[in-house]
């Protein structure tokens, strides 16, 4: 084969590779836009008047931008109280609960050898297949007999008994940590709890960050749990308030409740999105490393 033919073949391969890369990037851009469109619509709706919100065809770019929706929405309902209930009384305690309980159980499954360990771990993971609707009514009856309805305890107590999914993630991560570290600490007289606190948990910060973020997102967006156990206005969380504002007794034809709901959703969601981009390296590292070793 002549040198000219070889150069033509190399150029053809480069051209095909370039076309393939361009096609892949175009597909990624289109998929990304499909995920970004709901966020763009949420932010756009938060700046629209009632007429623009319900206009057909839909208005993507508000004309004009109604910035007054933000102070009006914040005054429409006591959102600071609802935010306090959601974050301080619900999300933060459950994060503490799942981190404490899941790390203890996962350490026992990953680093300590005992009889029936693998069997019990299989049973623990298998409980993830039980739908929450199966346990909903029995749990409600138990908490009602204990007099805990209209308190946040039914939403928080369960987190202190471990989460099967988080236990699985932490177990996988703990098994990637070299056992020589534990052996050296054991020779120095360190207890199992001491090894967990001083060695394992500091090395498992990426996995712990993933669990904390997952739990925070789950608690912050939970609607069914507060709907079942919280019936008083002063105990309402943001998810309940948003639903009531759109479909409950506060629905009004003279108030832009949909726009107000988009305002609160924007103020609620954008910080979480920014937080994810700030910690995405730790988040992705934690997710990746939890699946390295069985």
C-alpha positions in Angstrom: 0.0 0.0 0.0 1.4 3.4 -1.0 2.0 6.2 1.4 -0.8 8.3 -0.2 -3.3 5.4 0.3 -2.2 5.0 3.9 -2.6 8.7 4.6 -6.1 8.6 3.0 -7.0 5.7 5.2 -5.7 7.4 8.4 -7.6 10.6 7.5 -10.8 8.5 6.9 -10.5 6.9 10.3 -9.9 10.3 11.9 -13.0 11.7 10.1 -15.2 8.7 11.3 -13.9 9.1 14.8 -14.6 12.9 14.7 -18.1 12.3 13.4 -18.8 9.6 16.1 -17.7 12.0 18.8 -19.8 14.8 17.5 -22.8 12.5 17.3 -22.2 11.3 20.9 -22.0 14.8 22.2 -25.1 15.9 20.4 -27.0 13.0 22.0 -25.7 13.9 25.4 -26.7 17.6 24.9 -30.2 16.6 23.8 -30.6 14.3 26.8 -29.3 17.0 29.1 -31.8 19.5 27.7 -34.6 17.1 28.3 -33.6 16.9 32.0 -33.1 20.7 32.2 -36.4 21.6 30.7 -38.5 21.0 33.8 -36.1 23.1 35.8 -36.3 25.9 33.2 -40.1 25.7 33.2 -40.2 25.9 37.0 -38.0 29.0 37.2 -39.9 30.6 34.2 -43.3 29.9 35.9 -42.1 31.5 39.1 -41.7 34.8 37.2 -45.0 34.7 35.3 -48.4 36.3 35.9 -51.5 34.2 36.3 -52.5 34.9 32.7 -49.1 33.7 31.4 -49.0 30.6 33.6 -52.3 29.3 32.1 -51.8 30.7 28.6 -52.0 28.4 25.5 -49.5 27.9 24.0 -47.3 28.0 27.1 -45.1 31.0 27.7 -41.5 29.9 28.3 -40.0 33.4 28.6 -42.0 35.8 30.8 -42.9 39.2 29.4 -42.5 41.0 31.7 -40.6 39.3 34.5 -42.8 39.5 37.6 -40.3 39.6 40.4 -43.0 40.5 42.8 -44.1 36.8 42.8 -41.2 36.0 45.2 -42.1 38.4 48.1 -45.8 37.7 47.5 -45.3 33.9 47.7 -43.2 34.2 50.9 -46.0 36.2 52.5 -48.8 34.0 51.3 -48.1 31.2 53.9 -45.7 30.9 56.9 -42.9 29.2 54.8 -40.2 29.8 57.4 -42.1 27.6 59.8 -42.6 25.0 57.2 -38.9 25.1 56.3 -37.9 24.8 59.9 -40.2 21.7 60.3 -38.8 20.2 57.1 -35.1 20.8 57.7 -34.6 21.0 61.5 -37.3 18.8 62.8 -37.3 16.1 60.1 -34.4 16.0 57.7 -31.5 16.6 60.1 -32.5 14.1 62.8 -33.1 11.4 60.2 -29.7 12.1 58.7 -28.1 11.6 62.1 -30.1 8.5 62.7 -29.3 6.7 59.4 -25.6 7.6 59.7 -25.3 6.2 63.2 -27.4 3.1 62.8 -26.4 2.1 59.2 -22.7 2.6 59.9 -22.8 0.3 63.0 -24.8 -2.4 61.2 -22.7 -2.2 58.1 -19.4 -2.5 60.1 -20.7 -5.6 61.7 -21.5 -7.1 58.3 -18.3 -6.1 56.7 -15.5 -6.3 59.2 -16.5 -8.7 61.9 -16.8 -12.5 61.4 -19.6 -14.2 63.1 -22.0 -17.1 62.5 -24.9 -16.5 60.1 -23.5 -13.1 59.1 -24.0 -13.5 55.4 -27.5 -15.0 55.9 -28.7 -12.1 58.0 -27.2 -9.7 55.5 -29.2 -11.3 52.8 -32.3 -11.0 54.9 -31.5 -7.4 55.6 -31.1 -6.6 51.9 -34.2 -8.6 51.0 -36.3 -6.3 53.2 -35.9 -3.7 50.5 -38.4 -5.7 48.4 -41.2 -5.1 50.9 -43.3 -2.2 49.7 -43.8 0.6 52.1 -47.6 0.3 51.7 -47.4 -3.1 53.4 -46.1 -1.6 56.7 -47.9 1.7 56.5 -51.0 0.7 58.4 -49.4 -1.5 61.1 -46.9 1.3 61.8 -49.6 3.9 62.0 -51.5 1.7 64.6 -48.4 1.2 66.7 -47.5 4.9 66.7 -51.1 5.8 67.4 -51.2 3.5 70.5 -48.0 5.1 71.7 -49.6 8.5 71.4 -47.0 9.8 68.9 -49.4 11.1 66.1 -49.0 14.8 65.3 -45.3 14.6 66.4 -42.2 14.1 64.3 -41.1 11.0 66.2 -42.8 8.5 63.8 -40.9 10.1 61.0 -37.6 10.1 62.8 -37.5 7.0 65.0 -37.3 4.6 62.0 -34.0 6.1 60.9 -32.3 5.1 64.1 -32.9 1.4 63.3 -31.0 1.4 60.0 -31.8 1.6 56.3 -31.2 -1.6 54.3 -30.0 0.3 51.2 -27.6 2.5 53.1 -26.4 -0.5 55.1 -25.6 -2.2 51.7 -23.7 0.8 50.4 -21.7 1.2 53.5 -20.9 -2.5 53.7 -19.5 -2.4 50.2 -17.4 0.6 51.0 -16.1 -0.8 54.3 -15.0 -4.0 52.5 -12.7 -1.9 50.2 -10.7 -0.6 53.2 -7.6 -2.8 53.8 -8.0 -5.2 56.7 -4.3 -4.5 57.7 -5.4 -1.2 59.2 -7.8 -3.0 61.5 -5.3 -5.7 62.3 -2.7 -3.0 63.3 -5.3 -1.2 65.5 -6.4 -4.5 67.1 -2.7 -5.2 68.0 -2.5 -1.8 69.7 -5.5 -2.8 71.8 -8.2 -0.8 70.0 -11.8 -2.0 70.3 -14.1 -2.7 67.4 -16.0 0.5 68.2 -12.8 2.4 68.4 -11.7 1.1 65.0 -15.0 2.1 63.5 -14.8 5.7 64.9 -11.1 6.3 64.5 -10.2 4.4 61.3 -13.2 3.3 59.2 -15.5 6.3 59.4 -12.8 8.9 58.5 -11.9 6.8 55.5 -15.6 6.4 54.5 -16.4 10.2 54.2 -17.4 9.9 50.5 -19.9 7.1 51.3 -21.2 8.9 54.3 -21.7 12.1 52.2 -23.7 10.1 49.6 -26.0 8.6 52.3 -26.5 12.0 54.0 -27.4 13.6 50.6 -29.8 10.7 49.7 -31.5 10.9 53.1 -31.7 14.7 53.0 -33.3 14.6 49.5 -35.7 11.9 50.6 -36.8 13.7 53.8 -37.0 17.1 52.1 -39.3 15.8 49.4 -41.3 13.4 51.5 -45.1 13.9 51.3 -46.7 10.6 52.3 -45.1 10.3 55.7 -46.0 13.8 57.0 -49.5 13.4 55.4 -50.1 10.3 57.5 -48.6 11.4 60.9 -48.9 15.2 60.9 -52.4 16.8 60.8 -51.8 20.1 62.5 -51.0 23.3 60.6 -48.1 24.2 62.8 -46.4 20.8 62.0 -46.8 21.0 58.3 -43.8 20.5 56.0 -43.0 22.2 52.7 -44.3 19.3 50.5 -47.6 19.3 52.3 -47.9 23.1 52.1 -47.2 23.1 48.3 -49.9 20.5 47.7 -52.4 22.2 49.9 -51.7 25.6 48.2 -52.4 24.1 44.8 -55.2 21.6 45.5 -56.5 22.4 49.0 -58.8 24.9 50.6 -56.4 27.8 49.8 -57.0 27.4 46.1 -58.2 30.8 44.7 -59.0 32.1 41.3 -57.7 35.5 42.2 -54.3 34.4 43.5 -51.5 33.0 41.4 -51.1 29.9 43.6 -49.3 27.9 40.8 -46.8 30.7 40.3 -46.3 30.9 44.1 -45.8 27.1 44.2 -43.1 27.5 41.5 -41.4 30.2 43.5 -41.2 28.1 46.6 -40.1 25.1 44.5 -37.3 27.2 42.9 -36.1 28.5 46.3 -36.2 25.0 47.6 -34.6 23.2 44.7 -31.9 25.5 43.4 -29.8 25.4 46.6 -29.9 21.6 46.4 -28.8 21.6 42.7 -25.9 24.0 43.6 -24.9 21.9 46.5 -24.8 18.8 44.3 -22.5 20.5 41.8 -20.2 21.7 44.6 -19.9 18.1 46.1 -20.3 16.1 42.9 -16.8 14.7 43.0 -17.3 13.4 46.5 -20.8 12.1 45.6 -19.6 10.3 42.5 -16.6 8.9 44.3 -18.8 7.5 47.0 -21.3 5.9 44.6 -18.5 4.4 42.5 -16.4 2.9 45.4 -19.4 1.3 47.1 -19.6 -1.2 44.2 -16.0 -2.2 43.9 -15.9 -5.3 46.1 -18.5 -7.8 47.3 
